[in-house]
Amino acid sequence: MPKKTMALHIPFGRAWRRAVFLAVPVFVAAFLAPLPSLAQTPGAIQNTQLTAEAAGVTGGTTDLVVIIGRIINIALGFIGIVFLVLMLYAGYMYMTAAGDPEKVKKAVNTIKNSVIGLVIIASAWAITSFILGFFADMSGGGISGGTTGPASQFTVSPGASCLGRGIIDMQLPDRNAVDVPRNSPIIVTFKEPIKPESMMSDWTSAASTSKSEWALNDKLIKIYKTAQGADTALSGDKVKVRYTKDLKTFVFKPVDYLGSQTAPMGYTVILMGGNSGILKNDGSPAITCSSNNQYAWQFEVSTALDLTPPFVTAVIPPAGGLYARNIVVQINFNKAMDPTAAQGKTSDGFSNIETMATPNGGGQPAAVSGEYRVSNQYRTVEFVTDSKCGTNSCNRDIYCLPGLSGIDVTAKAATLDGPGPQAIYTNNGYDGLVSVVGNSLDGNQMGGDGKAEGPPADDFSWSFGTTNDIKLTPPAISFTIPDADPNTGKGSNVPLDQPVWAVFDSFLQSSTLTSDNVTMDAHGFTEQPDSFWWAVGMKLVKQDGTEADYKAVPPEIPSAAAVIVNHRAYMPSGTYPKLNYYDPYISSEVQDAYQNCFNPARKCGAGSGFNCCKYTPTAAECKTLLHP
């Protein structure tokens, strides 16, 4: 019996010793390394991560567990090479044995030991992978739930409801965004005017007419590498701030590019709230949506710069037609546009976009006065005149272009700052349209030609005509995703990351698609409403809801618009009655491209009644609408 055991144990023992020699240090390091890190001081963790980043192991967002995993993967790759070499060596010995039993036995044992050692190492790797996965799950904030969306979408952050339900209407980069260009700015659009001193440390009213860039108020706005902590946030002189004249949109442009050239890097932005934080222009607190009086979000910066110019994807109204004179003028872009270059009133001297009217009977072209507004997550610029010409069914004013006229619209490219797409920025700002990273408009044609040539070569123009009519037909919804029917919507069981779509039968006035006018209620058994955020966007589509292909020959012309609501991932529901409910609402504040309100539009809530101005529901009707 001992001999049998010994005979079996000899080759296995050699393989075991070799495998243990390679696998045990890796396994022990993987098992023990996360434990001390839990007790490390923040400074020690930051120093470790900085060292790893300098070594090229991590890009700033990677924690120690992932670093260890990467080291193990490198070690396993080396072991694979060793295994291949041993197998080749054994094969060589076997082929050259020439019948010598000792050489054949040695070759066979080498093969056997190598295979056994590889099996043991693979087992050790599987156990290690399980342990690392356990620690990674402990450190993460994700919500599981059978969805195909990226895990970053499922982060639950208390206070995130500042975006949507709270003071913030739009922001860039998006929450949990990835592949953000290094030269990207940070942009926040508030629903109410903000006190300039809250955003800029050196702002003064006296200098506001001669200066266009200011230093960041780094006491109230923190921008920092997530892995390094808020104590390392960018100082005020490292971030230039610009703003729109309505004091609602602020652009934070870091002096140096974000991130690094070698690996992606995570960033965090914090807006401080409360009485001592960011204030509205009337002096009241702006950030009141969270218990700690802060609004924070994160995103990941890539290793690349955005060096491609923006271009036009669609315009409203389409070129060449005749339209009722209450049509709005709308330009849609493939990229987010800098609002400080694309938004303004003609009465304030804004001229980066011009709308000219020429009477049909002859006469000189005349500039049309009004306001250009940025909306649709900074991808749409819309022009509404200041000439009142009627009211819609919700008793709101309608503004008109000159009737019986030819209308010519020109979106100007910005002057280039050298051979690349970057535009010149002066004390007066940009002299044309640029993307948020400062690349000048590529306006040679719909879709551009891939080159930024500056003005006038890259100015984008189109023309249409107006009648003397005023169109007052309200818009209607063609279909929604998920289905709006109470019987099917109640049990829809949609994917957790599925955006809400509402496809209309006509074009929409993009500037009315705010998170106040398109809302979502989140409630239910495990839902956390203070962490639920949403952001409203728009796409121009064909009547079936598919996007028009502007690159087709001839280009496809859109005929309708879809409202799209992106949101924090839904909380998974349990079994009845442990369900979570999500109720999207589109109010009558939403208007079509002829400024007609969506009517009737119904919403029930605390004292709100129907948003359509002509009817107030009973309590029973509200209950039915909210919980069909």
Summary of the structure (lengths in Angstrom):
residues: 628
radius of gyration: 30.7
end to end distance: 76.5
largest distance: 114.4
contacts: 2041
relative contact order: 0.10
helix: 26%
strand: 27%
